[in-house]
Every structure is written in C-alpha cells, then in structure tokens.
Amino acid sequence: MSLTNVILISKNKNMSTKFLNIKWISRRLRYLILNPRYFYLYFYGKPETVFSALTDLPEGHYYKLREELDSDPNFTEELRKKTIKFMNVDFSLNMDHYFLYSLVRTIKPSVILETGVFHGYYTACFLKGIYDNYRDGSVEGKLISIDLPAYESISESTTESPHMTHLPSGSEPGWVIPDYLRDRWQLNIGDSRELLPEVLEREKNISLFFHDSLHTYSHMMYEFEKVYPVLNHGSYLMTHDVHWNHAFRHFVKRHGQKDFSFHGFGISRKIINNLPL
C-alpha cells in the first residue's frame, strides 16, 4: 500500500469520526432543547429515588434487591458469555438492569407487557424478576413481548444502540435471554400497531407496560393511549428513551398523572381519582 493510500484512508477515517461526533453532539443538543428536564435526569436522576417514589418503600429496599441480583452470578455470566460470543464486547449489569429487576421483585406483577425486545437485555431482567417471584412463592407471573425484529437498523428505534444497531447475524429477538427464563415468556413477532389490540383483548390484568419499540411521537402515543384504558388502578406505564420527543410528557399531562425519570426511563403510575393504593 502506497503512502498516498495510507494518508487518504487516514483522512477518511478522521472525517468519519468527526462526522459521527458532530451527529452525536447535534442529537444531544436536540434532546436538550426538546426535553430539558428529561435530559437532565438522564444524567443526574437516581434509580433509587425513583424506585422509592413509585413504591413508597425506602431506598434501602432497592439496594437490597440490587444486591440480590448480584448474588446470582449465573444470570450475569450467561448474559456476558452470549454478549461476548455474538457481539465481541464485554457485559456487566448497570443501573437500568438493577432497576427493572427491583421493580418487578417489588410490585410482583402477574402480567408484564413489553413492546420492543431487540437483543433482550431488559427482557431478561423482567424475566429474572418474574422467575425469582415464582421461586419464592410470591406470584406466578408472565411476560408478553411484541417485537418487530431489527435484522437491519431501524431509524428512531435501534440506531442509537451501543455496539450494534441491528440483531447479530443469524440471531432472533431476545437471543441473550438465558434458556431457563424462557418458560414464562410469550414473544409475538410483528408490528405493535397490529398485534397490540389482539394482546389487550386477551389480557386484562397488566401490572406493568413497558414501551421500547419505535420511538416516534405518533407511535409512542398510540401505544400509551391503547394500553392505558386496560391498566388497573396502581399499574405502571413505562417508556425508554423518554427524552427523544414530547410523547410521554404530553401523555402524563393529558391524563393528570405524575411522571418520574432517570437515565432515559420515563415512568408513571396510574392513579384514578386519588383512590388509595
């Protein structure tokens, strides 16, 4: 390879890096302008504070559940091994995983409904909480998921996922989920606009709804408004990437509900006419 070719390749790499940095910065500025509160809470919101506000339990209860998840190394190790195998990067639990697990262990849902699975890290945390609830005799729960597989990158959905913006070659949604957790998982493949009404017709006892599919304003509002009437008093509605648009903020304001946020999560609890929980 000639010196000229080396210089040209180096310049192209530098230009690509600069373009990606500019794109990254411009997108973050957009988020800041769109949702300054959610943007701030992405970096400075605390999961233990949100957990306590939602459950009326002390923050120490969250810490205990976080330790509980850490005390089962097999769960984390299975996720880690699969991540290294399929994505060639290491893996460790973060605040998102601890929060989802702790919430499920606390509210003990009989049914969780999720839109958007992708690799399945959040799905695995839901299922781990359901599994441990069943194992200690609390409740026999299940997770129902709807996913439109990202065999290629999906704009306004998987494009900002770290490391890989589409499913690894030859894999299916939820590939990272350990086999022993799959018994309580029902995966529906397709568009949530088509499948969500069918699921809601069958399921009337949803304790937690989690949106993590297409993050456009219209799609998020569609899912929120479709699910909300089915949710019982005291149930939870949750979204990921809350700062990407105004959908969640407008939704909770329309329905007169409180919202809580940290690290891109937006959570609200359905309270009807100030009824006691």
Secondary structure, 3 states (H helix, E strand, C coil): CCHHHHHHHHHHHHHHHHHHHHHHHHHHHHHHHHCHHHHHHHHHCCHHHHHHHHHCCCHHHHHHHHHHHHCCHHHHHHHHHHHHHHHCCCCCCCHHHHHHHHHHHHHCCCEEEEECCCCCHHHHHHHHHHHHHHHCCCCCCEEEEEECCCCCCCCCCCCCCCCCCCCCCCCCCCCCCCHHHHHHEEEEECCHHHHHHHHHHHCCCCCEEEECCCCCHHHHHHHHHHHHHHCCCCCEEEECCHHHCCHHHHHHHHCCCCCEEECCEEEEECCCCCCCC
